[in-house]
Amino acid sequence: MRTSFFIFLPLVIWFTACSRQDDSSDSRSVPVAQQRSLRLVSSQITNTPVLGEMVLDLADSINRVGGDDISVKVYDPGKLVEALEVLDAVSAGKVEAGFGAAGFWMGKIPAAPLFSAVPFGPNASEYIAWFYGGNGMKLYQEMYDLHGFRVKVLLAGMIPPESSGWFAQEITSLEDLKGLKMRFYGLGGDIMKQYGVAVRLLPPGEIFPALEKGVIDATEFSMPSIDERLGFYKIVNYNYFPGWHQQATAFELLINKDVWETLSDRQKAILEIASQANVVNGIAKGESSQGPTLQRNAERGVKQRTWPPEMLESFQKTWAEVARDRSAEDPFFKKVWDDLQQFRSEFKEWGDQAYLD
């Protein structure tokens, strides 16, 4: 996967912020802000590798640097709100903050998955470039405002490619997909529907029981180290690569808009900088933990397969058709998709020259 040194920039900002905190101990020259404590509900179970760690790492960073200014307390799905209710709860002010992925809201907002994971790229480096260097974050906030959600959104995590499915039987043709009941996330699920797959979007805690009871026949969820913790290999043991549907997955920190507007500039900066640093942290942990997991899976008898080229070509062609249809149905989807495509065409001029294949 292509990488870029600029993704480590938030670390520089982060350490600078920490040092400034130490240098600003003279309370006579620094206004004292009202201490704020935020309840942070998560759509991810916190004991899940990488995904759950991202939530806890983000909270730890905020709490360590926030000091007497701002702190957060994390709640697992179901403690205060359910996993798929995070956006609504934060917007309504039932809680102050939430952590999740925009793709979970695709039933409410058609363009939301474009800010979470896009089939056939961009990868993590290019995706970050669009968010921070292009119009990504501007459009991200515009999306929530347009649909009436009272939230401030920050990019607060990212992971590298996932695997693209766990199956009970080997998949050798498109015909093998027809009739499967499968958990699938985001825009990739729209593609699978075109091949006769009955797609369900389930939060992580519900996937294993659904497989066990036969509610679903197959699933995709995340990277091997994350899927390992959820135990999919105990029921279905054909694992397919590459993760064409999610070459990178972005995660968000949502702050209730009324709460955000009452925070001091310093409190906002702490949340912003901690979120940026967490993007780097998620990629690093995600990339570093997959090799050993693949080895363990092979020892368990998991059959790790690569999609036949003709199937990948078909998936990509179908994605172009899905993107065209979604653009025709929703003007804001089209606005975001066109912007991302323009950014990617310009990035390609650089990427083709600069990177090894």
Stockholm file with secondary structure:
# STOCKHOLM 1.0

chainA/1-357         MRTSFFIFLPLVIWFTACSRQDDSSDSRSVPVAQQRSLRLVSSQITNTPVLGEMVLDLADSINRVGGDDISVKVYDPGKLVEALEVLDAVSAGKVEAGFGAAGFWMGKIPAAPLFSAVPFGPNASEYIAWFYGGNGMKLYQEMYDLHGFRVKVLLAGMIPPESSGWFAQEITSLEDLKGLKMRFYGLGGDIMKQYGVAVRLLPPGEIFPALEKGVIDATEFSMPSIDERLGFYKIVNYNYFPGWHQQATAFELLINKDVWETLSDRQKAILEIASQANVVNGIAKGESSQGPTLQRNAERGVKQRTWPPEMLESFQKTWAEVARDRSAEDPFFKKVWDDLQQFRSEFKEWGDQAYLD
#=GR chainA/1-357 SS CCCCGGGGHHHHHHHHHHHHHHHTCCTTTSCCCCCEEEEEEESSCTTSTTHHHHHHHHHHHHHHHHTTTEEEEEECTTTSSCGGGHHHHHHHTSSSEEEECGGGGTTTCTTGGGGTCCTTCCCHHHHHIIIIISSHHHHHHHHHHHTTCCEEEEEEEEECCCCCCEESSCCCSGGGGTTCEEECCHHHHHHHHTTTCEEECCCHHHHHHHHHHTSCSEECCSCHHHHHHHTGGGTCCEEEECCTTCSSEEEEEEEEHHHHHHSCHHHHHHHHHHHHHHHHHHHHHHHHTHHHHHHHHHHHTCEEEECCHHHHHHHHHHHHHHHHHHHHHCHHHHHHHHHHHHHHHHHHHHHHHHSCC
#=GC SS_cons         CCCCGGGGHHHHHHHHHHHHHHHTCCTTTSCCCCCEEEEEEESSCTTSTTHHHHHHHHHHHHHHHHTTTEEEEEECTTTSSCGGGHHHHHHHTSSSEEEECGGGGTTTCTTGGGGTCCTTCCCHHHHHIIIIISSHHHHHHHHHHHTTCCEEEEEEEEECCCCCCEESSCCCSGGGGTTCEEECCHHHHHHHHTTTCEEECCCHHHHHHHHHHTSCSEECCSCHHHHHHHTGGGTCCEEEECCTTCSSEEEEEEEEHHHHHHSCHHHHHHHHHHHHHHHHHHHHHHHHTHHHHHHHHHHHTCEEEECCHHHHHHHHHHHHHHHHHHHHHCHHHHHHHHHHHHHHHHHHHHHHHHSCC
//
